């Protein structure tokens, strides 16, 4: 336990130094910072001998946090290096969108209201996850009155908090109302943990960079820190209420409160722990199959699901049920550690590239394009946590489309 605590302390100190020296870059890295710290804490619990119900075995000490720390340091160095390279070398010049002479901030404001209205129409028209045992957050859109709205709303309308951050200073009172309505909507579709957490990150990201345009970088996170405590209490309360009604870990003789903590810390990093125990600690042969990155989580579930339950995997994937944090664990299954780290260092550069472009669009008041780019960061966060690299295709397509628009716009400017 002492070894794990020291490892976590080193990670926290690195993160704190990162925050003090590079606040702008730290905000962009925040989703991954939370992912890593959450995994560090989870491994601490697992290596104390916690039971891993997905793998049906008990954890043991195999130096997993040490290997996670190496990946964490590699991620930080890669992100900072490529962020600075792209920030100094890339130029983005896109047209400003206007509708009936309205500026983009007004259009963005109208979009937020419209999306909330559509979300509530869908929510009130569809079967409730609270009144039907057959409806869950995983099959909500299969039973929804207007399933076509999934393309706009997705599971959590993840881009909406980012919009709230953009419009907060201009439309403060209305935005607060919209935020409350958004939180109620998330509860209505049975979202827990991640949706609230990443919604908060989305808001802080755009709010901070809007703030950065007007103030010094030292004030980039100028918001009331007690909101973090409120958010944490809200998430815990909602999950506890849900687990009190239906405790998914009752068969492990856990109380609802114990189940909340088990869900939060006992399972977040069990994939990384399992891969490290199998491929590093016990020297199991690596696959050397890079195609496993396309559906990395599926590969991990096949690898560590007990044989008796393997027959249920296809059904689980079809219903949207999966584990979490298959990346960067999958790299240790594919490659020996040095190659895995080098591969990660290079491929992780895609993330700071999109963040740099997003910041540049905010600085130029191209809010609509900024929202699109933020959506790309949401997809990338999912890709780099679940190891679903097949989803990079749509990121690349949208990225190329934006590059084409910028090229046409710049050529037209030169001709006029």
VODRENGU-770338 format. One line per 8 residues: number of its first residue (from 1); for each residue x, y, z of C-alpha. Coordinates in pm, whole numbers, plus 50000, padded with zeros to 5 digits. Layout:
VODRENGU-770338
NUM = X:Y:Z | ...
END
This chain:
VODRENGU-770338
1 = 50000:50000:50000 | 50286:50239:50083 | 50431:50193:49734 | 50097:50279:49573 | 50047:50582:49797 | 50394:50715:49708 | 50323:50658:49337 | 49995:50847:49362
9 = 50167:51132:49550 | 50424:51160:49270 | 50142:51176:49011 | 49959:51445:49211 | 50277:51654:49245 | 50341:51625:48871 | 49983:51732:48805 | 50011:52026:49044
17 = 50336:52142:48883 | 50170:52106:48541 | 49878:52321:48659 | 50102:52594:48802 | 50327:52619:48496 | 50086:52560:48205 | 49729:52645:48306 | 49595:52669:47951
25 = 49736:52331:47850 | 49634:52178:48185 | 49268:52264:48124 | 49281:52084:47790 | 49448:51785:47955 | 49197:51784:48243 | 48978:51492:48118 | 49288:51273:48099
33 = 49419:51403:48432 | 49097:51291:48598 | 49107:50959:48415 | 49459:50886:48539 | 49399:50996:48901 | 49080:50791:48913 | 49271:50488:48784 | 49552:50542:49036
41 = 49298:50536:49321 | 49121:50233:49173 | 49444:50033:49147 | 49522:50121:49509 | 49193:49958:49608 | 49232:49659:49374 | 49586:49580:49488 | 49465:49574:49848
49 = 49284:49255:49751 | 48948:49392:49633 | 48720:49153:49446 | 48688:49228:49072 | 48341:49102:48984 | 48391:49141:48604 | 48696:48915:48617 | 48568:48704:48910
57 = 48895:48713:49099 | 49070:48911:49370 | 49333:49174:49308 | 49690:49152:49427 | 49997:49373:49428 | 50169:49364:49086 | 50320:49717:49063 | 50033:49835:48837
65 = 50047:50195:48959 | 50414:50216:48867 | 50336:50123:48506 | 50039:50361:48506 | 50270:50640:48632 | 50501:50581:48333 | 50208:50616:48094 | 50090:50925:48282
73 = 50429:51096:48253 | 50450:51002:47884 | 50102:51150:47828 | 50189:51478:48002 | 50516:51522:47808 | 50353:51432:47476 | 50057:51664:47533 | 50265:51966:47636
81 = 50524:51919:47360 | 50280:51878:47073 | 50044:52146:47209 | 50326:52402:47196 | 50439:52286:46851 | 50087:52314:46707 | 50014:52643:46887 | 50318:52811:46733
89 = 50294:52659:46385 | 49923:52627:46301 | 49703:52904:46169 | 49326:52873:46139 | 49127:53132:45947 | 48759:53045:45913 | 48458:53261:45818 | 48233:53397:46090
97 = 47878:53265:46068 | 47591:53514:46075 | 47215:53458:46056 | 47002:53767:46000 | 47304:53977:46105 | 47316:53805:46446 | 47663:53745:46585 | 47783:53395:46663
105 = 47741:53443:47038 | 47369:53511:46982 | 47338:53213:46750 | 47512:52994:47008 | 47270:53118:47274 | 46973:53030:47051 | 47120:52685:46985 | 47145:52611:47359
113 = 46778:52700:47419 | 46664:52501:47114 | 46860:52191:47216 | 46718:52201:47572 | 46362:52229:47437 | 46418:51934:47201 | 46575:51731:47483 | 46269:51781:47705
121 = 46029:51700:47423 | 46215:51371:47382 | 46229:51308:47758 | 45858:51366:47822 | 45750:51174:47512 | 45955:50862:47585 | 45920:50580:47839 | 46088:50668:48168
129 = 46385:50476:48304 | 46228:50522:48649 | 45886:50376:48579 | 45988:50080:48365 | 46236:49806:48457 | 46288:49736:48087 | 46418:50086:48006 | 46776:50175:48101
137 = 47025:50437:47993 | 47173:50174:47762 | 46855:50112:47562 | 46689:50451:47616 | 46707:50546:47249 | 46572:50209:47139 | 46251:50286:47326 | 46245:50665:47272
145 = 45952:50830:47095 | 46187:51001:46849 | 46497:50781:46814 | 46624:50999:46530 | 46702:51268:46787 | 46991:51055:46913 | 47208:51209:46640 | 47152:51552:46799
153 = 47134:51465:47167 | 47348:51155:47201 | 47360:50996:47545 | 47440:51313:47741 | 47433:51613:47499 | 47799:51644:47591 | 47857:51960:47388 | 47586:52157:47571
161 = 47789:52240:47887 | 48062:52370:47656 | 47805:52605:47499 | 47699:52718:47847 | 48057:52821:47919 | 48069:53025:47597 | 47751:53220:47671 | 47770:53243:48052
169 = 47918:53595:48074 | 47674:53741:47819 | 47356:53563:47936 | 47433:53470:48297 | 47083:53436:48448 | 46937:53244:48156 | 47242:53020:48138 | 47209:52924:48504
177 = 46848:52821:48433 | 46961:52620:48131 | 47229:52448:48339 | 46971:52342:48599 | 46743:52211:48323 | 47036:52021:48175 | 47119:51857:48509 | 46754:51756:48554
185 = 46758:51608:48203 | 47066:51398:48286 | 46887:51264:48593 | 46582:51196:48376 | 46779:50971:48139 | 46952:50797:48431 | 47302:50935:48376 | 47547:50909:48664
193 = 47913:50977:48744 | 48071:51044:48406 | 47800:51260:48249 | 47803:51513:48534 | 48180:51511:48567 | 48253:51563:48198 | 47971:51814:48171 | 48149:52019:48436
201 = 48478:51983:48246 | 48310:52099:47925 | 48177:52410:48097 | 48510:52490:48263 | 48694:52448:47932 | 48495:52706:47736 | 48439:52938:48033 | 48811:52943:48107
209 = 48916:53025:47752 | 48651:53297:47721 | 48793:53432:48047 | 49145:53397:47910 | 49059:53634:47624 | 48990:53913:47873 | 49223:53843:48164 | 49568:53716:48247
217 = 49633:53343:48244 | 49659:53341:48624 | 49286:53412:48637 | 49189:53157:48376 | 49018:52940:48638 | 48837:53227:48805 | 48527:53045:48927 | 48391:52953:49269
225 = 48568:52636:49380 | 48276:52534:49600 | 48097:52432:49281 | 48329:52129:49275 | 48205:52021:49617 | 47844:52077:49511 | 47899:51870:49196 | 48062:51587:49392
233 = 47780:51582:49649 | 47520:51585:49370 | 47679:51292:49188 | 47711:51089:49509 | 47352:51159:49615 | 47203:51070:49277 | 47395:50746:49252 | 47314:50654:49612
241 = 46942:50709:49550 | 46960:50492:49240 | 47159:50218:49417 | 46922:50226:49716 | 46635:50150:49480 | 46825:49880:49290 | 47164:49773:49426 | 47366:49610:49141
249 = 47622:49469:49386 | 47382:49330:49645 | 47497:48979:49553 | 47842:49078:49690 | 47674:49163:50023 | 47751:49533:49978 | 47526:49806:50116 | 47414:50084:49875
257 = 47684:50316:50015 | 47951:50048:49979 | 47828:49977:49627 | 47872:50343:49528 | 48235:50339:49642 | 48293:49997:49486 | 48156:50125:49155 | 48368:50440:49180
265 = 48700:50289:49282 | 48688:49911:49261 | 48626:49883:48888 | 48770:50188:48713 | 49117:50042:48654 | 49061:49669:48669 | 49138:49637:48296 | 49475:49809:48334
273 = 49548:49596:48641 | 49454:49277:48455 | 49669:49359:48151 | 49967:49450:48366 | 49931:49134:48574 | 49908:48915:48262 | 50147:49074:48014 | 50408:49244:48236
281 = 50407:49063:48570 | 50352:48713:48425 | 50520:48774:48084 | 50233:48647:47869 | 50319:48681:47495 | 50207:49007:47331 | 49967:48994:47038 | 50153:49240:46810
289 = 49814:49295:46641 | 49765:49670:46599 | 49414:49614:46460 | 49305:49540:46818 | 49299:49917:46873 | 48985:49947:46660 | 48769:49775:46920 | 49008:49771:47213
297 = 48743:49743:47482 | 48591:49440:47311 | 48935:49281:47297 | 48988:49348:47667 | 48649:49206:47763 | 48721:48890:47564 | 49060:48865:47729 | 48941:48894:48089
305 = 48578:48783:48097 | 48557:48437:48257 | 48500:48166:47996 | 48153:48079:48123 | 48030:48434:48054 | 48195:48474:47712 | 47870:48376:47538 | 47699:48690:47670
313 = 47952:48939:47533 | 47789:48997:47193 | 47458:49071:47363 | 47624:49315:47604 | 47801:49502:47324 | 47478:49525:47123 | 47302:49685:47421 | 47588:49932:47481
321 = 47718:49773:47802 | 48095:49764:47844 | 48377:49807:48091 | 48591:50120:48104 | 48947:50245:48053 | 49073:49994:47798 | 49334:50250:47690 | 49627:50264:47743
329 = 49600:49908:47880 | 49543:49760:47534 | 49886:49887:47423 | 50054:49662:47681 | 49867:49366:47536 | 49979:49451:47182 | 50339:49566:47241 | 50621:49530:47494
337 = 50625:49828:47730 | 50894:50044:47557 | 50720:50018:47219 | 50379:50075:47380 | 50505:50398:47539 | 50665:50521:47216 | 50348:50443:47020 | 50135:50624:47278
345 = 50366:50927:47278 | 50314:50973:46902 | 49948:50882:46859 | 49842:51097:47155 | 49947:51407:46955 | 49607:51405:46783 | 49441:51533:47100 | 49643:51855:47154
353 = 49609:51927:46781 | 49230:51951:46808 | 49248:52149:47133 | 49485:52405:46980 | 49248:52457:46688 | 48952:52488:46925 | 49127:52756:47131 | 49214:52951:46818
361 = 48850:52947:46705 | 48735:53076:47046 | 48992:53355:47029 | 48853:53455:46687 | 48490:53432:46807 | 48421:53137:46574 | 48195:52980:46834 | 48008:52745:46601
369 = 48333:52591:46477 | 48457:52578:46838 | 48153:52368:46934 | 48225:52128:46648 | 48588:52099:46755 | 48484:52042:47116 | 48264:51758:47000 | 48574:51612:46837
377 = 48752:51632:47174 | 48463:51439:47332 | 48501:51166:47073 | 48878:51166:47127 | 48834:51137:47504 | 48616:50834:47441 | 48865:50689:47193 | 49157:50734:47432
385 = 48973:50579:47726 | 48775:50298:47563 | 49027:50220:47285 | 48763:50248:47012 | 49000:50378:46747 | 48759:50298:46465 | 48588:50622:46570 | 48891:50820:46454
393 = 48744:50799:46104 | 48469:51052:46172 | 48715:51278:46357 | 48945:51279:46054 | 48656:51340:45810 | 48527:51644:46002 | 48881:51771:46051 | 48951:51750:45675
401 = 48620:51920:45600 | 48711:52213:45828 | 49055:52231:45666 | 48890:52242:45321 | 48654:52524:45430 | 48949:52720:45571 | 49141:52670:45245 | 48851:52791:45027
409 = 48789:53087:45258 | 49154:53197:45249 | 49172:53165:44871 | 48857:53376:44838 | 49006:53642:45067 | 49320:53662:44854 | 49116:53713:44537 | 48915:54002:44683
END
